[in-house]
Amino acid sequence: MALKLSEKPRVLIVGGGYVGLIVAQQLQKKVKATGGVVTLVDPLPYMTYQPFLPEVVGGHIEARHAVVPHRRHLKDTEVITGKVTSVDHEAKTAVVGLDEGESVEIPYQDIVMAAGATTRTFPIEGLAENGIGLKTIEEALGLRNHILERLETASALTDEAAKRRALTFTVVGGGFAGIECIAEMEDIIRASVSQNPRLSQSDVRIVLVEAMGRIMPEVSEDQAVGVVEHLRARGIEVLLNTSLSSAVDGELTLISMADKSEVDKFGTDTLVWTAGVAANAVARSSSFPVDERGRITGSATLQILNEEGDVVEGAWTAGDISAIPDLTGAGPGGFCVPNAQHASRQAKVLAKNLFAVRYGTGEVAEYKHESLGAVAGLGLYKGVGNPMGVKLKGCLAWAAHRGYHGMAIPTIERKARVVGGWVNELVFGRDVTPLRDLENPTKAFFEAAGGGKKKAKK
């Protein structure tokens, strides 16, 4: 059955993350009033608020509250759950692969390339089979339940080697995501162990691996050093200038970045990879030029540029998939860093500029934003950051982190759900209940229905 599409002039938004959701919100009614339609295409039916993924791991936020459903909040947008596989801007068409395996060609008048970023990995043997990322809500929820399941399983093991492996937890990557993740993991592991008399915190090994000589480049050097000391005081091993060279069968080999000598080798059932992001591959599948990092070349007005540096008519980009100049001069290499702070603000400028160019309603503005600083949560009542240039740590930083992101997550409805969850936790305490068999939800019925049993001979 063919997908029914509007025949109106179309603004096609590729990607439903920060940029895609906000651009659609800003344009849907305006474009509709002019006789056009806004179409948003994304493989997922929701936008994920990624700064909350560590809090999902820690159990402070329900997984479904950290996502913003497209259809509920984009009622005047044509939403298509699918993956853009190619873009031909000369023909002004995009090919979208649907879940059923079919493909559909979508014509457009204007296009917004906003597919964000994906996890960046390296060709490390065994990583794909044994690692888990922290880029999606599914990964965050899966990691939380995996950690709790490993703890429960370990408490019943008599094989010391198997128990040691089950109680070893490793995170690779010392950026904001990795630090927040390992801090939340330590918190939830400690809380769970305290409720299980067959386990002791001394049985647990938690390891952070970072290839650089410092963590968290978004904060000052002294703050980064302070976070390392804080993590080590909580029993977390922090290995700087160290990289993962192999993860075959969950046996990790760590090597020194200085001389490539082996630093450590151990088995683990939990390997979390947070070592960076890369521009979504759809950028290379389009007819737009990309830089050496696979990012679409954009201007300060969020318009896509061709190889000669001229504006491509009807083509726009923002967020992690793009290389947008940082007019403040603070960005590495002269470009805006890939974070939610830039993406959400670029989206609003892009929407205004697109409408102004297409319908002649005003001047085109350049995107320029002075960073508000950064704040990171390190578990309940713990944090670090430099909001507005003010160095904070501990409970104040934690409160600033929650305050900023509680306000930043799109829509009032999601804000209320998140804050409501925080209040419940403060009143009733942390919930460390694992949910079993999420990867195989039909297991109970399969067994009840006699699945797996041999048929009796006649």
Backbone torsions as a table, in degrees:
resi	resn	phi	psi	omega
1	MET	NA	127.2	-175.8
2	ALA	-73.2	143.5	178.3
3	LEU	-72.4	128.0	-179.2
4	LYS	-83.6	120.5	-177.6
5	LEU	-118.5	150.6	175.7
6	SER	-67.2	145.4	178.3
7	GLU	-97.1	6.8	-179.7
8	LYS	-75.7	158.5	174.8
9	PRO	-56.4	133.4	-165.6
10	ARG	-117.5	137.2	163.2
11	VAL	-98.9	110.0	-177.1
12	LEU	-96.4	122.0	179.3
13	ILE	-106.5	118.3	-179.6
14	VAL	-96.0	103.2	-178.9
15	GLY	111.8	133.6	-176.8
16	GLY	-115.8	31.3	177.6
17	GLY	-83.9	-145.2	-178.7
18	TYR	-53.9	-55.3	-175.1
19	VAL	-65.1	-51.1	-176.7
20	GLY	-59.4	-46.0	-179.4
21	LEU	-62.5	-47.4	-175.8
22	ILE	-69.2	-41.2	177.6
23	VAL	-61.1	-43.3	178.9
24	ALA	-62.9	-43.3	178.3
25	GLN	-60.1	-41.4	-176.6
26	GLN	-72.7	-30.7	-172.4
27	LEU	-103.2	-23.1	-167.0
28	GLN	-55.8	-46.0	-178.7
29	LYS	-73.8	-38.8	-179.3
30	LYS	-64.6	-45.9	-179.6
31	VAL	-67.4	-39.2	177.8
32	LYS	-60.0	-39.5	-178.9
33	ALA	-67.3	-23.6	179.0
34	THR	-90.5	-0.3	-179.7
35	GLY	95.6	8.6	178.9
36	GLY	-105.3	-170.7	179.6
37	VAL	-144.5	142.9	172.8
38	VAL	-99.3	127.6	179.4
39	THR	-119.1	126.6	178.6
40	LEU	-113.8	129.4	179.9
41	VAL	-119.0	127.1	177.2
42	ASP	-154.4	145.2	178.0
43	PRO	-64.4	-22.0	-180.0
44	LEU	-109.8	150.2	-179.7
45	PRO	-86.5	18.1	-178.0
46	TYR	-153.4	160.4	172.5
47	MET	-96.0	135.3	178.9
48	THR	-99.5	126.3	176.3
49	TYR	-86.4	92.1	-169.3
50	GLN	-62.9	-31.1	176.7
51	PRO	-59.0	-17.5	-179.8
52	PHE	-92.4	-2.4	-178.0
53	LEU	-60.0	-43.7	176.1
54	PRO	-60.0	-34.5	178.8
55	GLU	-71.1	-27.4	172.8
56	VAL	-68.1	-41.8	176.3
57	VAL	-59.4	-42.0	-179.2
58	GLY	-76.8	-9.8	177.4
59	GLY	84.0	11.1	179.5
60	HIS	-77.8	-27.7	-176.6
61	ILE	-126.3	134.4	173.3
62	GLU	-65.7	138.9	-175.8
63	ALA	-55.7	-41.9	-176.3
64	ARG	-69.6	-17.8	179.5
65	HIS	-83.8	-13.3	179.3
66	ALA	-91.7	7.3	176.5
67	VAL	-122.9	152.9	179.9
68	VAL	-117.0	109.7	-177.1
69	PRO	-66.1	131.7	-176.6
70	HIS	-64.1	-50.4	-172.6
71	ARG	-65.0	-35.1	-178.5
72	ARG	-67.8	-35.8	-173.3
73	HIS	-108.8	3.0	176.8
74	LEU	-129.4	62.1	-173.0
75	LYS	-68.9	-22.3	178.9
76	ASP	-104.5	18.1	178.5
77	THR	-113.0	141.7	174.2
78	GLU	-82.0	106.9	-175.5
79	VAL	-98.2	128.0	178.1
80	ILE	-123.9	120.4	176.8
81	THR	-87.0	103.5	-176.4
82	GLY	-173.0	-179.6	-176.6
83	LYS	-122.6	123.2	176.2
84	VAL	-71.1	122.1	-177.1
85	THR	-102.5	-21.1	176.9
86	SER	-161.4	153.4	177.7
87	VAL	-133.5	125.7	175.5
88	ASP	-114.9	96.7	-173.3
89	HIS	-72.7	-27.4	177.8
90	GLU	-63.0	-39.8	177.8
91	ALA	-87.8	-8.4	-177.8
92	LYS	54.6	52.6	176.6
93	THR	-139.0	152.0	175.1
94	ALA	-131.3	142.0	177.7
95	VAL	-100.1	129.5	-177.8
96	VAL	-119.6	125.9	174.8
97	GLY	-88.8	128.4	-178.4
98	LEU	-95.4	164.0	-177.1
99	ASP	-59.7	-30.3	-177.2
100	GLU	-77.6	-0.7	180.0
101	GLY	96.4	-8.3	178.7
102	GLU	-83.3	163.7	176.6
103	SER	-126.1	149.8	178.5
104	VAL	-136.4	141.6	178.5
105	GLU	-97.9	124.9	-175.8
106	ILE	-113.8	120.3	176.1
107	PRO	-80.6	154.5	178.3
108	TYR	-148.5	162.6	174.2
109	GLN	-99.3	-44.4	175.9
110	ASP	-129.0	148.3	179.0
111	ILE	-128.9	141.2	176.5
112	VAL	-119.0	111.8	178.3
113	MET	-86.4	106.4	-172.5
114	ALA	-140.6	38.3	-174.0
115	ALA	-80.2	1.6	173.4
116	GLY	69.9	-146.1	-175.2
117	ALA	-131.8	162.4	175.3
118	THR	-122.1	171.0	179.6
119	THR	-65.7	133.2	176.6
120	ARG	-93.8	125.9	178.8
121	THR	-123.9	171.2	177.4
122	PHE	-123.8	159.3	-177.7
123	PRO	-73.6	70.7	179.0
124	ILE	-100.2	122.2	-176.5
125	GLU	-61.0	127.7	177.9
126	GLY	91.0	-10.3	-177.7
127	LEU	-65.1	-47.5	-177.7
128	ALA	-61.3	-37.3	-176.5
129	GLU	-78.6	-27.6	-170.9
130	ASN	-119.0	-7.8	-177.3
131	GLY	-97.4	166.7	172.9
132	ILE	-139.4	139.6	179.3
133	GLY	-89.9	-175.0	175.4
134	LEU	-141.1	60.7	-178.6
135	LYS	-119.4	-17.5	-177.2
136	THR	-124.9	160.8	178.8
137	ILE	-66.9	-32.5	178.5
138	GLU	-64.4	-40.7	178.3
139	GLU	-65.1	-42.7	-179.0
140	ALA	-63.4	-45.7	179.6
141	LEU	-67.3	-41.3	178.9
142	GLY	-63.2	-40.2	179.3
143	LEU	-64.6	-44.1	178.9
144	ARG	-56.7	-49.6	-177.0
145	ASN	-71.1	-32.0	176.4
146	HIS	-64.2	-44.6	179.1
147	ILE	-59.3	-48.8	-178.1
148	LEU	-65.8	-36.0	178.6
149	GLU	-67.6	-39.9	179.0
150	ARG	-64.7	-37.7	177.7
151	LEU	-64.9	-45.2	-179.7
152	GLU	-65.3	-42.6	178.6
153	THR	-63.5	-44.6	-178.7
154	ALA	-60.0	-33.7	-177.3
155	SER	-66.6	-15.4	-179.7
156	ALA	-109.4	-1.5	-178.2
157	LEU	-80.1	141.1	175.1
158	THR	-105.7	-18.2	176.4
159	ASP	-77.3	113.0	-174.5
160	GLU	-63.4	-37.4	-180.0
161	ALA	-65.9	-43.5	178.9
162	ALA	-65.6	-38.5	179.3
163	LYS	-66.5	-42.1	179.5
164	ARG	-62.6	-40.3	179.3
165	ARG	-66.6	-41.9	-179.6
166	ALA	-65.0	-29.9	-176.7
167	LEU	-98.5	14.7	175.8
168	THR	-106.0	123.3	-175.4
169	PHE	-124.6	126.2	-174.1
170	THR	-125.9	135.3	174.7
171	VAL	-121.9	129.4	176.9
172	VAL	-107.0	120.6	-179.3
173	GLY	121.1	119.3	-176.8
174	GLY	-109.4	28.0	172.4
175	GLY	-79.8	-168.9	-178.8
176	PHE	-57.6	-45.6	-176.9
177	ALA	-61.8	-45.7	-178.4
178	GLY	-65.4	-42.0	-178.5
179	ILE	-68.2	-45.6	178.7
180	GLU	-63.3	-38.9	-179.2
181	CYS	-64.2	-50.4	-175.7
182	ILE	-68.4	-31.6	176.9
183	ALA	-66.7	-43.0	177.7
184	GLU	-67.2	-36.9	177.0
185	MET	-61.7	-44.1	179.8
186	GLU	-62.4	-40.6	179.1
187	ASP	-60.7	-49.5	-175.4
188	ILE	-73.1	-32.0	175.7
189	ILE	-65.2	-45.3	179.8
190	ARG	-62.4	-43.3	179.9
191	ALA	-64.1	-41.0	-179.5
192	SER	-69.0	-41.9	179.3
193	VAL	-61.9	-37.8	-178.6
194	SER	-65.0	-20.2	179.8
195	GLN	-97.1	-0.5	-177.8
196	ASN	-119.4	107.0	-176.4
197	PRO	-65.9	-13.8	-180.0
198	ARG	-88.5	-0.9	-179.9
199	LEU	-121.2	153.8	175.5
200	SER	-131.3	145.4	179.9
201	GLN	-60.0	-28.5	179.2
202	SER	-68.9	-15.9	177.1
203	ASP	-77.7	-18.3	-171.8
204	VAL	-90.6	138.1	173.7
205	ARG	-123.1	124.4	179.1
206	ILE	-123.1	125.9	-172.0
207	VAL	-126.5	131.0	172.6
208	LEU	-109.8	128.5	-179.1
209	VAL	-115.7	123.0	179.9
210	GLU	-133.7	127.5	-176.1
211	ALA	-73.6	-25.0	-179.5
212	MET	-86.3	173.3	-179.4
213	GLY	-84.7	-1.6	177.6
214	ARG	-150.0	165.6	178.7
215	ILE	-108.5	167.8	170.4
216	MET	46.6	73.1	-179.6
217	PRO	-63.8	-13.3	-179.0
218	GLU	-74.4	-15.9	179.0
219	VAL	-112.9	171.1	-177.4
220	SER	-69.9	163.0	-178.4
221	GLU	-58.9	-44.4	-178.3
222	ASP	-67.4	-33.0	176.4
223	GLN	-68.5	-40.5	178.7
224	ALA	-62.2	-42.4	177.4
225	VAL	-62.5	-40.8	178.6
226	GLY	-62.2	-37.2	178.7
227	VAL	-67.6	-40.7	177.1
228	VAL	-59.5	-45.1	178.6
229	GLU	-63.1	-39.9	178.4
230	HIS	-62.4	-46.4	-179.6
231	LEU	-64.2	-42.6	179.4
232	ARG	-64.5	-34.8	177.5
233	ALA	-65.3	-23.4	177.7
234	ARG	-90.5	6.0	176.6
235	GLY	90.5	9.0	179.0
236	ILE	-87.6	129.4	175.6
237	GLU	-80.0	120.8	178.6
238	VAL	-109.6	113.1	-176.8
239	LEU	-109.4	102.4	179.0
240	LEU	-89.6	162.9	-178.1
241	ASN	52.0	36.5	-176.4
242	THR	-133.1	141.9	178.9
243	SER	-132.5	161.8	177.2
244	LEU	-89.7	125.2	-179.1
245	SER	-107.7	-20.6	179.3
246	SER	-157.3	146.3	177.6
247	ALA	-138.7	29.3	-177.6
248	VAL	-62.5	127.4	179.1
249	ASP	56.4	27.1	179.0
250	GLY	76.4	6.6	176.0
251	GLU	-92.1	107.6	-174.9
252	LEU	-88.4	135.0	173.1
253	THR	-114.8	119.7	-179.8
254	LEU	-106.7	136.3	-178.9
255	ILE	-125.9	155.3	177.4
256	SER	-75.2	137.1	176.7
257	MET	-73.0	-18.7	-177.5
258	ALA	-75.5	-51.5	-175.3
259	ASP	-127.9	7.8	178.1
260	LYS	63.8	16.6	176.5
261	SER	-77.8	156.6	-178.1
262	GLU	-72.7	129.4	-180.0
263	VAL	-96.5	-41.4	-177.9
264	ASP	-162.7	159.2	176.1
265	LYS	-147.6	125.1	-177.8
266	PHE	-159.1	161.1	178.8
267	GLY	-95.1	147.3	177.8
268	THR	-150.6	148.2	174.0
269	ASP	-96.1	-5.0	-176.1
270	THR	-132.5	108.9	178.6
271	LEU	-126.3	112.2	-178.4
272	VAL	-106.1	129.7	-177.7
273	TRP	-110.1	116.6	178.4
274	THR	-131.5	29.8	-172.3
275	ALA	-88.0	57.0	170.9
276	GLY	102.8	170.3	-179.3
277	VAL	-130.2	163.2	177.2
278	ALA	-135.6	149.4	179.1
279	ALA	-57.7	141.0	-179.9
280	ASN	-53.6	138.4	-175.3
281	ALA	-63.2	-16.5	179.9
282	VAL	-63.5	-21.6	177.6
283	ALA	-60.2	-42.6	-179.7
284	ARG	-75.6	-17.4	179.0
285	SER	-89.1	1.4	178.5
286	SER	-99.6	174.2	177.9
287	SER	-90.6	8.7	-179.2
288	PHE	-88.9	146.6	179.0
289	PRO	-68.8	145.6	177.8
290	VAL	-126.3	156.8	178.3
291	ASP	-86.8	-172.0	-176.3
292	GLU	-65.7	-17.6	178.8
293	ARG	-98.6	8.1	177.1
294	GLY	80.7	14.4	-179.5
295	ARG	-93.2	142.7	176.7
296	ILE	-71.1	135.0	-177.2
297	THR	-79.2	119.0	-179.2
298	GLY	-122.1	166.3	178.3
299	SER	-102.7	175.2	177.7
300	ALA	-67.3	-16.9	176.3
301	THR	-90.8	5.6	179.4
302	LEU	70.4	19.5	174.4
303	GLN	-93.3	143.3	179.5
304	ILE	-73.1	140.1	179.6
305	LEU	-107.2	146.1	175.9
306	ASN	-84.7	-176.5	-175.8
307	GLU	-65.6	-20.6	177.9
308	GLU	-88.9	-3.3	-179.9
309	GLY	88.3	11.3	178.9
310	ASP	-93.3	153.3	-179.7
311	VAL	-68.9	133.5	175.6
312	VAL	-89.0	120.1	-176.4
313	GLU	-62.2	133.1	175.2
314	GLY	74.4	16.4	-177.1
315	ALA	-129.0	128.4	-173.8
316	TRP	-134.0	155.8	178.2
317	THR	-156.6	155.3	177.9
318	ALA	-166.5	167.0	176.8
319	GLY	83.8	-160.3	-171.0
320	ASP	-68.3	-18.6	-178.9
321	ILE	-81.1	-8.5	-171.4
322	SER	-118.6	157.9	172.9
323	ALA	-107.2	95.8	-177.6
324	ILE	-106.2	128.1	-179.1
325	PRO	-61.8	138.2	176.1
326	ASP	-93.6	103.3	-174.8
327	LEU	-70.2	-11.7	176.5
328	THR	-79.2	-16.3	-178.7
329	GLY	81.6	3.6	-175.8
330	ALA	-88.8	-19.3	-175.4
331	GLY	-74.4	143.2	177.9
332	PRO	-62.7	130.1	-178.4
333	GLY	72.8	5.4	179.8
334	GLY	88.6	6.5	-177.7
335	PHE	-116.1	157.0	176.9
336	CYS	-65.9	137.7	178.8
337	VAL	-72.9	151.6	-179.6
338	PRO	-79.4	93.0	175.9
339	ASN	-145.5	169.3	-176.3
340	ALA	-66.0	-32.6	-178.3
341	GLN	-59.8	-47.0	178.2
342	HIS	-70.8	-45.5	-174.8
343	ALA	-57.9	-46.5	-176.7
344	SER	-67.1	-34.6	179.5
345	ARG	-78.8	-37.3	175.5
346	GLN	-60.9	-37.8	-177.4
347	ALA	-59.4	-40.6	-178.3
348	LYS	-69.2	-39.4	177.2
349	VAL	-66.9	-42.2	179.3
350	LEU	-58.8	-46.6	-178.1
351	ALA	-60.5	-43.7	179.2
352	LYS	-65.1	-43.1	-178.7
353	ASN	-66.5	-43.1	179.9
354	LEU	-59.1	-46.7	-178.7
355	PHE	-65.7	-38.1	-179.9
356	ALA	-65.0	-42.5	-179.4
357	VAL	-70.0	-44.7	-176.1
358	ARG	-70.7	-37.1	-173.4
359	TYR	-116.1	5.4	176.1
360	GLY	60.6	42.6	-173.9
361	THR	-99.2	0.6	-178.7
362	GLY	169.2	-172.6	-179.3
363	GLU	-82.1	151.4	176.1
364	VAL	-88.4	129.4	-177.1
365	ALA	-104.0	152.8	174.4
366	GLU	-92.8	145.2	178.9
367	TYR	-83.0	125.3	175.5
368	LYS	-147.4	123.5	-177.3
369	HIS	-141.6	123.4	173.6
370	GLU	-79.1	128.4	-177.9
371	SER	-58.8	138.2	176.5
372	LEU	-84.8	2.4	-176.0
373	GLY	94.9	-171.3	-177.8
374	ALA	-140.2	147.3	175.4
375	VAL	-134.9	141.7	-179.9
376	ALA	-130.0	138.2	173.3
377	GLY	-88.3	138.1	179.5
378	LEU	-118.1	35.7	-174.9
379	GLY	104.3	176.7	-175.2
380	LEU	-60.7	124.4	178.2
381	TYR	67.6	15.2	-179.1
382	LYS	-129.2	141.0	179.7
383	GLY	-172.7	178.9	177.6
384	VAL	-154.9	150.5	177.8
385	GLY	174.9	177.7	178.9
386	ASN	-140.5	53.8	-179.2
387	PRO	-62.3	130.2	-179.7
388	MET	56.2	28.3	177.8
389	GLY	81.7	2.3	-179.9
390	VAL	-95.8	120.2	-178.9
391	LYS	-75.0	125.7	179.7
392	LEU	-129.8	153.6	172.4
393	LYS	-150.9	166.7	177.7
394	GLY	71.9	-142.6	-173.6
395	CYS	-64.7	-36.5	179.7
396	LEU	-64.0	-43.2	178.4
397	ALA	-65.5	-40.3	177.9
398	TRP	-61.0	-43.1	179.4
399	ALA	-65.8	-39.4	177.9
400	ALA	-64.8	-39.4	178.5
401	HIS	-60.9	-49.7	-179.3
402	ARG	-67.3	-39.1	-179.6
403	GLY	-63.2	-45.3	-178.7
404	TYR	-65.3	-51.1	-175.3
405	HIS	-73.8	-27.5	173.8
406	GLY	-63.3	-33.2	176.7
407	MET	-82.1	-31.2	-172.3
408	ALA	-79.5	-26.9	-179.7
409	ILE	-63.0	130.9	-175.2
410	PRO	-63.4	147.5	174.6
411	THR	76.6	139.0	179.3
412	ILE	-63.1	-37.8	-178.3
413	GLU	-59.9	-43.5	179.7
414	ARG	-71.4	-37.7	176.8
415	LYS	-56.9	-45.2	-177.7
416	ALA	-64.5	-40.3	-179.2
417	ARG	-66.3	-41.8	-179.9
418	VAL	-64.9	-50.1	-179.3
419	VAL	-62.7	-37.9	177.6
420	GLY	-61.3	-38.4	177.3
421	GLY	-65.8	-39.8	177.6
422	TRP	-62.2	-42.7	-179.8
423	VAL	-63.5	-43.6	178.7
424	ASN	-58.7	-41.0	-179.3
425	GLU	-66.7	-40.4	179.4
426	LEU	-64.1	-34.2	-178.6
427	VAL	-80.2	-46.3	-171.6
428	PHE	-104.1	-6.9	-179.8
429	GLY	89.6	172.3	-178.2
430	ARG	-72.2	137.5	177.2
431	ASP	-98.4	117.1	-179.7
432	VAL	-113.1	31.8	179.0
433	THR	-78.6	121.3	176.4
434	PRO	-81.3	146.7	173.3
435	LEU	-101.6	123.8	-173.3
436	ARG	-89.2	153.6	170.5
437	ASP	57.4	34.6	177.8
438	LEU	-63.7	-31.6	180.0
439	GLU	-80.3	-13.2	179.4
440	ASN	-140.4	68.4	-173.9
441	PRO	-68.2	-14.0	-179.9
442	THR	-93.1	4.7	-176.1
443	LYS	-57.2	-47.7	-176.8
444	ALA	-62.3	-43.9	-179.5
445	PHE	-68.6	-38.8	179.2
446	PHE	-58.1	-44.9	179.7
447	GLU	-69.9	-39.2	179.6
448	ALA	-65.1	-32.2	-178.3
449	ALA	-86.6	7.1	177.4
450	GLY	83.8	17.0	179.5
451	GLY	-62.0	138.6	177.7
452	GLY	92.2	-15.9	-179.4
453	LYS	-80.8	142.9	177.8
454	LYS	-73.2	141.1	178.0
455	LYS	-70.4	138.7	-179.8
456	ALA	-68.0	142.3	178.0
457	LYS	-73.2	145.9	177.5
458	LYS	-74.5	NA	NA
